[in-house]
Amino acid sequence: WLEMGNARGVARVDVVRAEVSRRRGNYAGARAVLGDGPPLQAKGLEENWYWTAANTAAAVESLDEAVGHMYALLDILNRGGRLREAAQAMARLVQILMYAGRQEEAAEVTARLSELMDRLTALGKYRVNDASQQADEHDGRAVRQLSVVSDRAREAAHSAVEHLQDAESADPGPLWYAFNQAYAYLRLGD
């Protein structure tokens, strides 16, 4: 990166080196690599710098400095609408505030974190989980396959749905367990 004159690449490597030093317990080395402030005001780099700087400061018990870095990080994440990362940063901020003995402030941040978690939960309900989507697709295929069992297509499809639901509630294992049970029920019913 240095040879190419890529300042952003150099800054990113420095943040990674600082994080590695911090995790190895070399806090002085981490602080030396980090410098006094974020090297570039570029998306993706400031967040990493503030996270590493806050955790390094907390490790050497410069708790007020760590709190300042966490608030700066939260500001960036909230402006960017990155709610999950903001929740993680808030949780870490609560820990640091408690270590610093700032209990009232920790309680305020905890209340904000609780509100954010409620918001994330509400947003999560609108998203389709990949696993549930796959399960729905498997159920649809299973019902189509089970419907072939009988000559009475409409009745067979209705019966297949009922049998599959009964089998799935009886055995929450892999879909094929329920599919085999439903097939047996349908054959016995016919």
C-alpha positions as CSV (number, residue, x, y, z in Angstrom):
1,W,0.0,0.0,0.0
2,L,2.8,2.4,0.8
3,E,4.5,1.8,-2.6
4,M,1.2,2.5,-4.4
5,G,0.5,5.6,-2.3
6,N,-2.8,4.1,-1.1
7,A,-3.4,6.0,2.1
8,R,-6.7,4.3,2.8
9,G,-5.1,0.9,2.5
10,V,-2.2,1.8,4.8
11,A,-4.7,3.2,7.3
12,R,-6.8,0.0,7.2
13,V,-3.8,-2.1,7.8
14,D,-2.7,0.0,10.7
15,V,-6.2,-0.4,12.3
16,V,-5.9,-4.2,11.8
17,R,-2.4,-4.2,13.3
18,A,-3.6,-2.2,16.3
19,E,-6.5,-4.7,16.8
20,V,-4.1,-7.7,16.7
21,S,-1.7,-5.9,19.1
22,R,-4.7,-5.2,21.5
23,R,-5.9,-8.8,21.4
24,R,-2.4,-10.0,22.2
25,G,-2.2,-7.7,25.2
26,N,0.3,-5.3,23.7
27,Y,-1.7,-2.1,24.5
28,A,1.2,0.3,24.2
29,G,1.8,-1.1,20.7
30,A,-1.8,-0.8,19.8
31,R,-2.0,2.8,20.9
32,A,1.2,3.7,19.0
33,V,-0.2,2.2,15.8
34,L,-3.6,3.9,16.3
35,G,-2.2,7.4,16.7
36,D,-4.2,10.3,18.0
37,G,-7.4,10.0,15.9
38,P,-9.0,8.3,12.9
39,P,-6.5,8.4,10.0
40,L,-9.0,9.0,7.3
41,Q,-12.6,10.2,7.5
42,A,-13.7,7.3,5.3
43,K,-16.7,5.0,5.7
44,G,-15.8,1.7,7.3
45,L,-12.4,2.9,8.6
46,E,-13.5,5.2,11.3
47,E,-15.8,2.6,12.9
48,N,-12.9,0.1,13.2
49,W,-10.6,2.8,14.5
50,Y,-13.0,3.9,17.2
51,W,-13.9,0.3,18.2
52,T,-10.2,-0.7,18.6
53,A,-9.3,2.6,20.3
54,A,-12.2,2.3,22.8
55,N,-11.4,-1.3,23.7
56,T,-7.6,-0.5,24.0
57,A,-8.4,2.5,26.3
58,A,-10.7,0.4,28.4
59,A,-8.0,-2.3,28.7
60,V,-5.5,0.2,30.2
61,E,-8.3,1.7,32.3
62,S,-8.5,5.1,30.5
63,L,-12.3,4.7,30.8
64,D,-13.3,8.3,30.1
65,E,-11.3,8.1,26.8
66,A,-13.0,4.8,26.0
67,V,-16.4,6.2,26.6
68,G,-15.7,9.2,24.3
69,H,-14.6,6.8,21.5
70,M,-17.7,4.6,22.0
71,Y,-20.0,7.7,21.8
72,A,-18.2,8.8,18.6
73,L,-18.7,5.3,17.2
74,L,-22.3,5.3,18.1
75,D,-22.8,8.6,16.3
76,I,-21.4,7.2,13.1
77,L,-23.4,4.0,13.3
78,N,-26.7,5.8,14.0
79,R,-26.1,8.3,11.2
80,G,-25.5,5.3,8.9
81,G,-28.6,3.5,10.1
82,R,-26.6,0.4,11.1
83,L,-28.8,-0.6,13.9
84,R,-27.3,-4.0,14.7
85,E,-23.8,-2.6,15.0
86,A,-25.1,0.2,17.1
87,A,-26.7,-2.3,19.5
88,Q,-23.4,-4.1,19.9
89,A,-21.6,-0.8,20.5
90,M,-24.2,0.3,23.0
91,A,-23.9,-3.0,24.9
92,R,-20.1,-2.4,25.1
93,L,-20.6,1.2,26.2
94,V,-22.8,0.0,29.1
95,Q,-20.0,-2.3,30.2
96,I,-17.4,0.5,30.1
97,L,-19.7,2.9,31.9
98,M,-20.3,0.4,34.6
99,Y,-16.5,-0.2,35.0
100,A,-16.1,3.6,35.2
101,G,-18.6,3.8,38.0
102,R,-21.0,5.9,35.9
103,Q,-24.1,3.9,36.9
104,E,-26.8,6.5,36.1
105,E,-25.3,7.0,32.6
106,A,-25.1,3.3,32.1
107,A,-28.8,3.0,33.1
108,E,-29.7,5.7,30.5
109,V,-27.7,3.9,27.7
110,T,-29.3,0.6,28.8
111,A,-32.8,2.1,28.3
112,R,-31.8,3.4,24.9
113,L,-30.4,-0.1,24.1
114,S,-33.7,-1.7,25.2
115,E,-35.6,0.6,22.8
116,L,-33.2,-0.2,20.0
117,M,-33.6,-3.9,20.6
118,D,-37.4,-3.5,20.5
119,R,-37.1,-1.7,17.2
120,L,-34.8,-4.4,15.8
121,T,-37.2,-7.1,16.9
122,A,-40.1,-5.3,15.2
123,L,-38.0,-4.9,12.0
124,G,-37.0,-8.6,12.2
125,K,-40.6,-9.7,12.0
126,Y,-40.8,-8.2,8.5
127,R,-37.8,-10.1,7.2
128,V,-38.1,-13.6,5.9
129,N,-35.7,-16.0,7.5
130,D,-33.9,-18.2,5.0
131,A,-34.5,-21.3,7.0
132,S,-38.2,-20.7,7.3
133,Q,-38.4,-19.9,3.6
134,Q,-36.7,-23.2,2.8
135,A,-39.1,-25.0,5.2
136,D,-42.1,-23.4,3.4
137,E,-40.7,-24.5,0.0
138,H,-40.1,-28.1,1.4
139,D,-43.7,-28.1,2.8
140,G,-45.1,-27.0,-0.6
141,R,-43.2,-29.7,-2.4
142,A,-44.2,-32.3,0.1
143,V,-47.9,-31.4,-0.2
144,R,-47.6,-31.6,-4.0
145,Q,-46.0,-35.0,-3.8
146,L,-48.4,-36.3,-1.2
147,S,-51.4,-35.1,-3.3
148,V,-50.3,-37.5,-6.1
149,V,-51.2,-40.4,-3.8
150,S,-54.9,-40.2,-4.6
151,D,-57.0,-39.8,-7.7
152,R,-59.1,-37.2,-5.9
153,A,-56.8,-34.2,-6.4
154,R,-58.6,-31.5,-4.3
155,E,-59.4,-33.8,-1.5
156,A,-56.0,-35.3,-1.6
157,A,-54.3,-31.9,-1.4
158,H,-56.5,-30.9,1.6
159,S,-55.8,-34.2,3.3
160,A,-52.1,-33.9,2.6
161,V,-51.9,-30.5,4.2
162,E,-53.7,-31.8,7.3
163,H,-51.6,-34.9,7.6
164,L,-48.3,-33.1,7.0
165,Q,-49.2,-30.5,9.7
166,D,-50.2,-33.3,12.1
167,A,-47.0,-35.2,11.4
168,E,-44.8,-32.1,11.8
169,S,-46.3,-31.1,15.1
170,A,-45.9,-34.7,16.3
171,D,-42.2,-34.9,15.2
172,P,-40.3,-31.6,14.9
173,G,-37.3,-33.4,13.3
174,P,-36.3,-33.2,9.6
175,L,-39.1,-32.6,7.1
176,W,-38.7,-36.1,5.7
177,Y,-39.7,-37.7,9.0
178,A,-43.0,-35.8,8.8
179,F,-43.3,-36.5,5.1
180,N,-43.0,-40.2,5.5
181,Q,-45.5,-40.2,8.4
182,A,-48.0,-38.1,6.3
183,Y,-47.5,-40.5,3.4
184,A,-48.3,-43.5,5.6
185,Y,-51.4,-41.7,7.1
186,L,-52.7,-40.9,3.6
187,R,-52.2,-44.5,2.3
188,L,-53.9,-45.9,5.4
189,G,-56.7,-43.4,4.9
190,D,-57.2,-44.4,1.3
